[in-house]
Amino acid sequence: MDELKPSIHDEANGLDYVLAGDYYIPAIELPEDDDRPIGKWGRMHRAYLEQTNPLLLNHLILTGRLHIYLADLNEQAQDRYRLIIRQMAAAEGVTEDLKRRSRWEWVKAMNSIVNRAEESIKRELIYT
């Protein structure tokens, strides 16, 4: 019997295969890893895609673009979240002066703003 080659190239599909024992396994490499975090918003959107659009999720996984897609979405959501909080706090008069005068009132107002900002981000970016 002929000796098996350590690697082969299939012209039909353009893939390289490496010998592992008696079998040829596709030599598939993942794209370079993006070191940006997916974060809270990216994880929430991934869970949403799993439930509502598994075809898009599978496409992103198979093309190696899922991490980049979720990291970009997370950055957009964080930027928008910070902007909404700043704008709401300014509009409602929640300032450092209020924080010095009455911490509990400031905490109550900021918690309300944060909750509304999170709901806005979920509605605008995560669950769409």
TIROZA-352805 format. One line per field, with one value per residue (C-alpha): residue in one letter; x, y, z. Coordinates in Angstrom, 2 decimals. Example, Ala and Ser with C-alpha at 12.3 -4.5 7.8 and 13.67 -1.06 7.14 Angstrom:
<nodes>
type: (a,s)
east: (12.30,13.67)
north: (-4.50,-1.06)
up: (7.80,7.14)
</nodes>
This chain:
<nodes>
type: (m,d,e,l,k,p,s,i,h,d,e,a,n,g,l,d,y,v,l,a,g,d,y,y,i,p,a,i,e,l,p,e,d,d,d,r,p,i,g,k,w,g,r,m,h,r,a,y,l,e,q,t,n,p,l,l,l,n,h,l,i,l,t,g,r,l,h,i,y,l,a,d,l,n,e,q,a,q,d,r,y,r,l,i,i,r,q,m,a,a,a,e,g,v,t,e,d,l,k,r,r,s,r,w,e,w,v,k,a,m,n,s,i,v,n,r,a,e,e,s,i,k,r,e,l,i,y,t)
east: (0.00,1.21,2.42,-0.14,0.97,1.12,-1.03,-3.08,-4.95,-8.41,-8.88,-12.66,-13.28,-9.93,-9.25,-6.04,-6.16,-3.67,-3.19,-4.30,-3.89,-5.63,-7.88,-7.47,-8.87,-9.48,-6.74,-9.00,-7.57,-9.56,-9.14,-6.90,-8.52,-9.86,-8.92,-11.82,-14.35,-17.84,-19.23,-22.73,-24.42,-22.71,-23.69,-27.28,-27.42,-25.90,-28.59,-31.19,-29.77,-29.78,-33.52,-34.69,-32.21,-30.09,-29.30,-27.56,-25.76,-24.51,-23.42,-21.42,-19.84,-18.93,-17.44,-15.45,-17.05,-19.16,-16.63,-16.01,-19.75,-20.52,-17.52,-18.57,-22.15,-20.94,-18.84,-21.73,-24.09,-21.64,-21.09,-24.82,-25.51,-23.05,-24.45,-28.04,-27.12,-25.27,-28.13,-30.83,-28.87,-28.40,-32.05,-33.30,-30.85,-28.98,-25.65,-22.71,-24.37,-27.40,-25.00,-23.41,-26.76,-28.69,-26.94,-30.12,-31.98,-29.02,-28.82,-32.56,-32.45,-29.36,-30.83,-33.92,-31.83,-29.65,-32.69,-34.31,-31.05,-30.65,-34.18,-33.53,-30.33,-32.08,-34.88,-32.62,-29.63,-29.91,-33.36,-33.45)
north: (0.00,3.51,5.83,8.55,12.13,14.29,16.95,17.31,20.09,19.54,21.64,21.07,22.99,24.76,23.27,21.82,18.59,17.19,13.56,12.60,8.87,7.25,10.22,13.54,16.43,19.91,22.35,25.19,28.14,30.65,34.27,36.39,36.87,40.28,41.10,43.50,42.26,41.26,42.64,42.70,44.10,41.68,38.68,39.89,40.32,36.87,35.31,37.25,35.95,32.37,32.64,34.75,34.47,31.31,31.49,34.84,33.59,30.48,32.58,34.90,31.93,30.12,33.20,34.02,37.43,36.83,38.20,41.36,41.88,41.52,43.62,46.43,46.26,46.32,49.43,51.20,50.28,51.47,54.79,55.32,54.27,56.83,59.55,58.85,58.89,62.22,63.80,62.56,63.64,67.11,67.39,66.32,68.40,65.47,67.14,66.90,69.66,67.41,64.61,66.81,68.05,64.77,61.53,59.45,61.71,61.59,57.78,57.45,59.76,58.10,54.60,55.74,57.23,54.12,51.83,53.94,54.16,50.36,49.85,52.32,50.52,47.16,48.49,50.38,48.05,44.71,43.39,44.46)
up: (0.00,-0.76,1.95,2.81,2.26,5.42,3.74,0.59,-1.23,-2.71,-5.86,-5.84,-2.61,-2.16,1.29,2.64,4.65,7.13,8.01,11.51,12.04,9.06,8.29,6.54,8.55,7.10,8.07,9.12,11.01,12.93,11.93,14.11,17.46,18.33,21.91,22.46,25.03,23.98,27.23,28.66,25.58,23.18,25.31,25.48,21.70,21.12,23.34,21.36,18.07,19.39,20.04,17.12,14.25,14.47,10.75,11.12,14.23,12.40,9.43,11.68,13.46,10.25,8.60,11.75,12.20,15.33,17.82,15.79,15.29,19.00,20.11,17.75,19.00,22.61,21.99,20.26,23.09,25.78,24.03,23.54,27.15,28.56,26.30,27.34,31.03,30.68,28.73,31.13,34.20,32.73,31.72,35.15,37.14,38.70,39.43,41.80,43.82,44.41,45.35,48.03,49.36,49.40,48.55,48.71,46.32,43.94,44.16,43.58,40.56,39.07,39.51,37.67,34.86,34.58,34.38,31.68,29.73,29.84,28.56,25.77,24.71,24.78,22.60,20.15,19.73,21.49,20.62,16.96)
</nodes>
